[in-house]
Amino acid sequence: MQKQFNRFKVRAVCAIAAGLFMVNAAWAVDPFTVRDIRVEGLQRVEPGTIFASLPFRVGETYNDDKGSTAIRALFGLGLFKDVRLEVSGDVLVVIVEERPTVADVDFVGTKEFDKDVLKKALRDAGISDGQPFDKALADKAEQELKRQYINKSLYGVEVITTVTPIERNRVNLTFSVVEGDVAKIKEIHITGNKAFSESTLLGLFDQDTGGWLSWYTKSDRYSRSKLNADIETLRSYYLSRGYLEFRVDSTQVAISPDKQSIAVTVNVTEGARFVVSGVKLEGNYLGKEEEFKSLVSIKPGEPYNADSVAETTKAFTDYFGTFGFAFAKVEATPEIDRVNNRVAFVLQAEPSRRAYVRRINVTGNNRTRDEVVRREFRQFESSWYDGDKIRLSRDRVDRLGFFTDVNVETQEVTGTADQVDLTVAVAEKPTGNLQLGAGFSSADKLSLMFGIRQENVFGSGNYLGIELNTSKSNRQLVLSTIDPYFTADGISRTIDVYDRTSKPLSGQGGDYSLKTRGASIRFGVPFTENDTVYFGTGYESLTIVPGTGLPNPYRLYAEERGYKTNSVPLTVGWSRDNRDSALVPTTGRYQRLYGDWGVAGDVRFVRANYQIQQYIPINKQFTVALNGELGWGKGLSGQTFSIFKNYYSGGLGSVRGFQQGSLGPRDLLDPTLALGGPKKLTLNAEVLAPFPGAGNDRTLRLYGFVDAGNVFGEKESYNFNDLRVSSGIGISWISPVGPLRIAYAVPLRKQAQDKIERLQFQIGTSF
């Protein structure tokens, strides 16, 4: 064939989006050596992107197979609508038509979702500003939007995607959404139930047909995931009451033609109620069968309870873990006697192999240093696995109060038979509190307030607190710091320095002032994992600046000891803490005994305070919390007990419903002045539950309470008949600025002179 100047055209058409292409050519191209490669049609794509995808270079031989490969590779980039190869002599011309680029993504009519959230979701799906436009991805995004709305019970949603071409081969994407009304659950029925009424079973469900709080909980909005959770709750209810063969046969969800209401029907088969006839142990129990038997919570003669079976197998597994058997397997096999409706359990145990911990990893601590978590661990790396030490370590980390959640996971090390890694996953909470304020009044003139409290300063685990107030009536400068690991073996050090001046406000009939200055240092020595002994000393100076309106108790104090006094107290204390958490405890006990003794100076006294808290879990959701506090003080060396060392009661932290610090003895000449007292008794009881709609969020809880307490004078005795009593409800929230508690209380036992304050809130109160 005589060579002439001909143009040979090779066209590629994308037949299937998955990458199948059909190449049409007017006639085959004889192989030739490529002298040059030109690219035409580029607007934004760099030529280098084209050249990097071609299977040939200048100087190499071109043939039809390489041409087909090149076309597939260029289409595979996802940047082009069309690709053509043309041959002009020994020059190869690559002609491309770029896909349009997305210039902007917008949403119209979206109220249920924030636009930024939707844009991020589409960005993850490959649709965002600057990306090539793909109609298939746009259709997929439209379906995803509809799915998100359906998950929120908006079944009537309509989404229309508009593609608007603009200059420079770009397009604007607009998703127009007509959300419609929320489809609400109108009916929920359970069929096949005989042992329990439908109302009882429906009371277990999180989803319902609506109530007075549905605007917040959205419990009347249908969700498949919530329905599955409700069905599991229903199954657990039956299995814990003897119905071993209970099953859910089917669920039907019907939506009305107008897509505004939903009917749910759950069909169940209860089966017979079984009683446990016996429990046997089989397998290898390390020669400690009697110890394992003491852990069995399955009770023969009582109805079958799946929770007891699970509790027993977990207790067995945990006990094996204390001997280093991290891979122990315990199975509870039922032997069912359907004739007599009885079931016996065989607990088959295989401890498997003993393991040691290779590595401990800490995750989720974006701010807290690793060492703060690691130094609380009693399970060490390269040591035998010990389940008790791991649980103790988890609780110690949780008791730091820096995290809202602490979990320890055990993972096998690939390629080994006797090693595991531990992953400590923590969720940090805000541990800092910054307060800035300014004010102007005729009484105080200009006043400034600054405060910073950081429980985990710079992620070190140390505490730092600074308070500054320039108010004329309440000037103060306070500095506090705590180093929990002042020494490497865990001795803590606490330093407090303060300078306070208080005066009565203008209009209160006085111009006297009280000036208190002091400093203290205290060390905490850990004697056991849960016990710490504290000891320290300090110095305090009190100056009463006389003036008009000086209360009579202050005047008597000055006549006895002088207008300027100082004291040097020695402090000693003990605490035991085995709670599972410092922020939101659900089980365990906390005890604290604290005493100070004025051994030198003008004020001689002794004072002691004992507090005990007990947390009792009722189930996974409800916890009973009990608190008791007893305080006692006495003057020494013939002195009366100092009024400035008195205890106070009333308000959050003691007896809610009464004004803060208002209970107890009062000044005879000024009945409005609460004096406190050297004796104090406080009793509290709370029932804590998850806040409706908050799910498993431990940081937000609802509680009901009963309080009783009072303070007593030096010559009075502790008298239960004089205790003030209140009851009410409240909300507890671990907020970004600290633990926040709000309470509404109704006094049940009060006196005419008591100051009532039904609604109270405070940040930082734990009980």
Backbone hydrogen bonds, N-H to C=O, Kabsch-Sander energy under -0.5 kcal/mol:
donor,donor_aa,acceptor,acceptor_aa,energy
6,N,4,Q,-1.5
8,F,6,N,-0.6
8,F,87,V,-1.8
9,K,7,R,-0.5
10,V,85,L,-2.6
11,R,9,K,-0.5
11,R,24,N,-2.5
12,A,83,V,-0.9
13,V,22,M,-1.9
15,A,13,V,-0.8
15,A,20,L,-1.4
16,I,20,L,-1.7
19,G,16,I,-2.2
20,L,16,I,-1.0
22,M,13,V,-2.2
24,N,11,R,-2.1
24,N,22,M,-0.6
26,A,9,K,-1.1
30,D,28,A,-0.5
32,F,62,Y,-1.5
34,V,32,F,-0.5
34,V,60,E,-2.7
35,R,33,T,-0.5
35,R,90,D,-3.0
36,D,90,D,-0.9
38,R,92,L,-2.6
40,E,94,V,-2.9
49,T,46,E,-1.4
50,I,46,E,-0.8
50,I,47,P,-0.6
51,F,47,P,-2.4
52,A,48,G,-2.4
53,S,49,T,-0.7
53,S,50,I,-1.2
54,L,50,I,-0.9
54,L,51,F,-0.6
59,G,34,V,-3.1
60,E,57,R,-2.2
62,Y,32,F,-3.5
67,G,63,N,-1.8
68,S,64,D,-2.4
69,T,65,D,-2.3
70,A,66,K,-2.3
71,I,67,G,-2.2
72,R,68,S,-2.2
73,A,69,T,-2.3
74,L,70,A,-2.3
75,F,71,I,-2.4
76,G,72,R,-2.2
77,L,73,A,-0.6
77,L,74,L,-0.8
78,G,75,F,-1.8
79,L,74,L,-0.5
81,K,97,E,-3.2
82,D,97,E,-1.2
84,R,95,I,-3.0
85,L,10,V,-2.1
86,E,93,V,-2.9
87,V,8,F,-2.4
88,S,91,V,-2.9
89,G,6,N,-0.8
89,G,87,V,-0.5
91,V,88,S,-1.8
92,L,36,D,-2.6
93,V,86,E,-3.7
93,V,91,V,-0.5
94,V,38,R,-3.5
94,V,92,L,-0.5
95,I,84,R,-2.9
95,I,93,V,-0.6
96,V,40,E,-2.4
96,V,94,V,-0.5
97,E,82,D,-2.4
98,E,41,G,-0.6
99,R,79,L,-3.0
101,T,169,N,-1.9
102,V,131,Q,-3.0
103,A,101,T,-0.5
103,A,171,V,-3.4
104,D,171,V,-0.9
106,D,173,L,-2.4
108,V,175,F,-2.4
111,K,109,G,-0.7
118,L,114,D,-1.9
119,K,115,K,-2.7
120,K,116,D,-2.0
121,A,117,V,-2.0
122,L,118,L,-2.3
123,R,119,K,-2.3
124,D,120,K,-2.1
125,A,121,A,-0.9
126,G,123,R,-1.3
127,I,122,L,-2.8
128,S,126,G,-0.6
130,G,102,V,-3.4
131,Q,128,S,-2.0
133,F,100,P,-3.6
138,A,134,D,-2.1
139,D,135,K,-2.3
140,K,136,A,-2.1
141,A,137,L,-2.5
142,E,138,A,-2.1
143,Q,139,D,-2.0
144,E,140,K,-2.1
145,L,141,A,-2.3
146,K,142,E,-1.9
147,R,143,Q,-2.1
148,Q,144,E,-2.3
149,Y,145,L,-1.9
150,I,146,K,-2.4
151,N,147,R,-2.1
152,K,148,Q,-0.6
152,K,149,Y,-0.8
153,S,150,I,-2.1
154,L,149,Y,-2.5
155,Y,153,S,-1.0
157,V,154,L,-1.1
158,E,178,V,-1.9
160,I,176,S,-2.5
162,T,160,I,-0.5
162,T,174,T,-2.8
164,T,162,T,-0.6
164,T,172,N,-2.6
166,I,170,R,-3.4
170,R,166,I,-1.2
171,V,101,T,-2.4
172,N,164,T,-2.6
173,L,104,D,-3.0
174,T,162,T,-2.3
175,F,106,D,-2.6
176,S,160,I,-2.9
176,S,174,T,-0.8
177,V,108,V,-3.3
177,V,175,F,-0.6
178,V,158,E,-2.7
179,E,177,V,-0.7
183,A,153,S,-4.0
184,K,182,V,-0.6
184,K,260,Q,-2.1
185,I,220,D,-3.0
186,K,184,K,-0.5
186,K,262,I,-2.6
187,E,262,I,-1.4
189,H,264,V,-2.6
191,T,266,V,-2.6
201,L,197,S,-2.0
202,L,198,E,-2.9
203,G,199,S,-1.3
204,L,201,L,-1.5
205,F,202,L,-1.3
208,D,219,S,-1.8
214,S,211,G,-1.3
216,Y,213,L,-1.6
217,T,213,L,-2.6
218,K,214,S,-2.3
221,R,218,K,-1.5
222,Y,183,A,-0.7
222,Y,220,D,-0.5
227,L,223,S,-2.5
228,N,224,R,-2.4
229,A,225,S,-1.9
230,D,226,K,-2.4
231,I,227,L,-2.4
232,E,228,N,-2.0
233,T,229,A,-2.0
234,L,230,D,-2.4
235,R,231,I,-2.7
236,S,232,E,-2.6
237,Y,233,T,-2.0
238,Y,234,L,-1.8
239,L,235,R,-2.8
240,S,236,S,-1.7
241,R,238,Y,-1.7
242,G,239,L,-0.7
242,G,304,Y,-1.7
243,Y,238,Y,-1.9
244,L,242,G,-1.8
245,E,272,A,-0.5
246,F,243,Y,-1.4
247,R,269,T,-2.0
249,D,247,R,-0.7
249,D,267,N,-1.9
250,S,267,N,-1.3
252,Q,265,T,-2.7
254,A,252,Q,-0.5
254,A,263,A,-2.9
256,S,261,S,-2.6
259,K,256,S,-2.3
262,I,184,K,-2.0
263,A,254,A,-2.9
264,V,187,E,-2.5
265,T,252,Q,-2.6
266,V,189,H,-2.8
267,N,250,S,-2.8
267,N,265,T,-0.5
268,V,191,T,-2.7
268,V,266,V,-0.5
269,T,247,R,-2.5
270,E,192,G,-0.6
274,F,242,G,-3.2
274,F,272,A,-0.6
275,V,341,N,-1.8
276,V,302,E,-2.6
277,S,343,V,-2.6
278,G,343,V,-0.7
280,K,345,F,-2.8
282,E,347,L,-2.4
284,N,349,A,-1.7
285,Y,283,G,-0.7
288,K,285,Y,-2.2
292,F,288,K,-2.1
293,K,289,E,-2.6
294,S,290,E,-1.4
295,L,292,F,-1.6
296,V,293,K,-1.4
299,K,297,S,-0.6
301,G,276,V,-3.5
302,E,299,K,-1.8
304,Y,274,F,-2.5
306,A,239,L,-1.7
309,V,305,N,-1.7
310,A,306,A,-2.5
311,E,307,D,-2.6
312,T,308,S,-2.2
313,T,309,V,-2.4
314,K,310,A,-2.1
315,A,311,E,-2.2
316,F,312,T,-2.4
317,T,313,T,-2.4
318,D,314,K,-2.9
319,Y,315,A,-2.2
320,F,316,F,-2.4
321,G,317,T,-1.8
322,T,318,D,-1.1
323,F,320,F,-1.5
324,G,321,G,-1.7
325,F,320,F,-1.9
326,A,324,G,-1.5
327,F,353,R,-0.7
328,A,325,F,-1.0
329,K,350,E,-2.5
331,E,348,Q,-2.5
333,T,331,E,-0.8
333,T,346,V,-2.8
335,E,344,A,-3.3
336,I,334,P,-0.6
337,D,342,R,-3.4
338,R,336,I,-0.7
341,N,337,D,-0.7
342,R,337,D,-2.3
343,V,275,V,-2.2
344,A,335,E,-2.2
345,F,278,G,-2.3
346,V,333,T,-2.4
347,L,280,K,-3.3
347,L,345,F,-0.6
348,Q,331,E,-2.7
348,Q,346,V,-1.0
349,A,282,E,-2.2
349,A,347,L,-0.5
350,E,329,K,-2.6
355,A,324,G,-3.0
356,Y,418,D,-2.2
357,V,383,S,-2.8
358,R,356,Y,-0.6
358,R,420,V,-3.0
359,R,420,V,-0.7
361,N,359,R,-0.5
361,N,422,L,-3.4
363,T,424,V,-2.8
366,N,364,G,-1.6
369,R,459,G,-2.6
372,V,369,R,-0.9
373,V,369,R,-0.9
373,V,370,D,-0.8
374,R,370,D,-2.9
375,R,371,E,-2.4
376,E,373,V,-1.4
377,F,374,R,-1.7
378,R,389,K,-0.6
380,F,378,R,-0.6
382,S,357,V,-3.2
383,S,357,V,-0.6
383,S,380,F,-1.0
385,Y,355,A,-2.5
387,G,321,G,-1.5
390,I,386,D,-1.9
391,R,387,G,-2.3
392,L,388,D,-2.4
393,S,389,K,-2.3
394,R,390,I,-2.4
395,D,391,R,-2.2
396,R,392,L,-2.2
397,V,393,S,-2.3
398,D,394,R,-2.2
399,R,395,D,-2.2
400,L,397,V,-1.1
401,G,398,D,-1.3
404,T,427,A,-2.8
405,D,427,A,-0.9
407,N,425,A,-2.4
409,E,423,T,-2.4
411,Q,421,D,-2.7
413,V,419,Q,-1.8
414,T,412,E,-0.6
416,T,413,V,-1.8
420,V,356,Y,-1.7
421,D,411,Q,-3.0
422,L,359,R,-2.5
423,T,409,E,-2.4
424,V,361,N,-3.6
424,V,422,L,-0.6
425,A,407,N,-2.7
425,A,423,T,-0.8
426,V,363,T,-2.4
426,V,424,V,-0.6
427,A,405,D,-2.0
428,E,364,G,-0.6
428,E,426,V,-0.5
429,K,402,F,-2.3
433,N,453,R,-2.1
435,Q,451,G,-3.5
437,G,449,M,-2.3
439,G,447,S,-2.4
441,S,445,K,-1.3
445,K,441,S,-2.5
447,S,439,G,-2.9
449,M,437,G,-2.8
450,F,468,L,-3.2
451,G,435,Q,-2.6
452,I,466,I,-2.8
453,R,433,N,-2.4
454,Q,464,L,-2.8
455,E,431,T,-2.6
457,V,454,Q,-0.7
457,V,462,N,-2.1
459,G,456,N,-2.2
460,S,457,V,-2.2
463,Y,482,I,-2.5
464,L,454,Q,-2.2
465,G,480,S,-3.0
466,I,452,I,-2.8
467,E,478,V,-2.3
468,L,450,F,-3.5
469,N,476,Q,-2.4
470,T,448,L,-3.0
471,S,474,N,-0.5
475,R,501,T,-2.1
476,Q,469,N,-2.0
477,L,499,D,-2.0
478,V,467,E,-2.4
479,L,497,V,-3.0
480,S,465,G,-2.8
481,T,495,I,-2.2
482,I,463,Y,-2.1
483,D,493,R,-2.7
486,F,483,D,-0.9
486,F,491,I,-1.6
487,T,491,I,-1.3
490,G,487,T,-1.8
492,S,524,G,-2.1
493,R,483,D,-1.9
494,T,522,R,-3.0
495,I,481,T,-2.6
496,D,520,S,-2.2
497,V,479,L,-2.6
498,Y,518,G,-2.4
499,D,477,L,-1.9
500,R,516,T,-3.2
501,T,475,R,-3.3
502,S,514,L,-2.3
503,K,473,S,-2.5
508,Q,505,L,-2.1
511,D,548,T,-1.8
512,Y,548,T,-0.8
513,S,545,V,-1.6
514,L,502,S,-2.4
515,K,543,T,-2.7
516,T,500,R,-3.0
516,T,514,L,-0.5
517,R,541,S,-2.5
518,G,498,Y,-2.1
519,A,539,Y,-2.2
520,S,496,D,-2.3
521,I,537,T,-2.6
522,R,494,T,-2.3
523,F,535,F,-2.9
524,G,492,S,-1.7
525,V,533,V,-3.4
527,F,525,V,-0.5
527,F,531,D,-1.9
528,T,531,D,-1.5
532,T,575,S,-2.4
533,V,525,V,-2.6
534,Y,573,G,-2.8
535,F,523,F,-2.2
536,G,571,T,-2.1
537,T,521,I,-1.8
538,G,569,P,-1.2
539,Y,519,A,-2.8
540,E,567,S,-2.2
541,S,517,R,-3.5
542,L,565,T,-3.0
543,T,515,K,-2.8
544,I,563,Y,-3.4
545,V,513,S,-2.7
545,V,543,T,-0.7
550,L,547,G,-1.1
555,R,551,P,-1.9
556,L,552,N,-2.5
557,Y,553,P,-1.9
558,A,554,Y,-2.2
559,E,555,R,-2.2
560,E,556,L,-1.7
561,R,557,Y,-2.4
562,G,558,A,-2.0
565,T,542,L,-2.9
567,S,540,E,-2.3
568,V,600,A,-2.0
570,L,597,W,-2.6
571,T,536,G,-2.7
572,V,595,G,-2.4
573,G,534,Y,-2.5
574,W,593,L,-2.6
575,S,532,T,-2.4
576,R,591,Q,-2.2
577,D,530,N,-1.8
578,N,589,R,-2.4
580,D,587,T,-1.8
582,A,398,D,-1.1
588,G,615,Y,-1.2
590,Y,613,Q,-2.5
591,Q,576,R,-2.6
592,R,611,Q,-2.5
593,L,574,W,-3.1
594,Y,609,N,-2.9
595,G,572,V,-2.5
596,D,607,R,-2.2
597,W,570,L,-2.6
598,G,605,F,-2.5
599,V,568,V,-1.6
599,V,597,W,-1.2
600,A,568,V,-0.8
602,D,566,N,-2.7
603,V,566,N,-1.1
604,R,602,D,-0.6
605,F,603,V,-0.5
606,V,634,K,-2.2
607,R,596,D,-2.3
608,A,632,W,-3.0
609,N,594,Y,-2.8
610,Y,630,L,-2.8
611,Q,592,R,-2.7
612,I,628,G,-2.5
613,Q,590,Y,-3.0
614,Q,626,L,-2.4
615,Y,588,G,-2.7
616,I,624,V,-3.2
618,I,622,F,-2.3
619,N,622,F,-1.5
623,T,688,L,-2.1
624,V,616,I,-3.1
625,A,623,T,-0.5
625,A,686,E,-2.8
626,L,614,Q,-2.9
627,N,684,N,-2.5
628,G,612,I,-2.4
629,E,682,T,-2.5
630,L,610,Y,-2.9
631,G,680,K,-2.7
632,W,608,A,-2.6
633,G,678,P,-0.9
634,K,606,V,-2.5
636,L,604,R,-2.2
639,Q,636,L,-1.6
645,K,642,S,-1.7
646,N,643,I,-1.0
647,Y,677,G,-3.3
651,G,655,V,-2.8
654,S,651,G,-1.9
656,R,654,S,-0.6
658,F,655,V,-1.1
659,Q,755,K,-2.8
661,G,650,G,-1.9
662,S,659,Q,-2.0
663,L,649,S,-2.2
667,D,670,D,-0.6
667,D,673,L,-2.0
673,L,670,D,-2.4
674,A,672,T,-0.7
675,L,665,P,-2.2
676,G,665,P,-0.8
677,G,647,Y,-2.0
679,K,712,F,-1.4
680,K,631,G,-2.2
681,L,710,N,-2.2
682,T,629,E,-2.4
683,L,708,A,-3.4
684,N,627,N,-2.8
685,A,706,V,-1.8
686,E,625,A,-2.9
687,V,704,G,-2.3
688,L,623,T,-3.2
689,A,702,L,-3.0
691,F,700,L,-1.3
694,A,691,F,-2.7
697,D,694,A,-1.7
698,R,696,N,-0.6
700,L,697,D,-0.8
701,R,732,S,-3.0
702,L,689,A,-3.0
703,Y,730,G,-2.4
704,G,687,V,-1.8
705,F,728,G,-2.5
706,V,685,A,-2.1
707,D,726,S,-2.6
708,A,683,L,-2.4
709,G,724,R,-1.9
710,N,681,L,-2.0
712,F,679,K,-2.5
716,E,713,G,-1.1
720,F,718,Y,-0.5
722,D,719,N,-1.4
723,L,720,F,-1.2
724,R,709,G,-2.4
725,V,749,R,-1.3
726,S,707,D,-2.1
727,S,746,V,-1.6
728,G,705,F,-1.9
729,I,744,Y,-1.7
730,G,703,Y,-2.5
731,I,742,I,-2.3
732,S,701,R,-3.1
733,W,740,L,-3.0
734,I,699,T,-2.3
735,S,733,W,-1.5
735,S,738,G,-1.4
738,G,735,S,-1.9
740,L,733,W,-3.6
741,R,762,Q,-2.4
742,I,731,I,-2.4
743,A,760,Q,-3.0
744,Y,729,I,-3.0
745,A,743,A,-0.5
745,A,758,R,-2.6
746,V,727,S,-3.2
748,L,725,V,-2.9
749,R,725,V,-2.1
754,D,751,Q,-1.5
756,I,754,D,-0.7
757,E,657,G,-2.5
760,Q,743,A,-2.6
760,Q,758,R,-0.5
762,Q,741,R,-1.9
764,G,739,P,-4.0
764,G,762,Q,-0.5
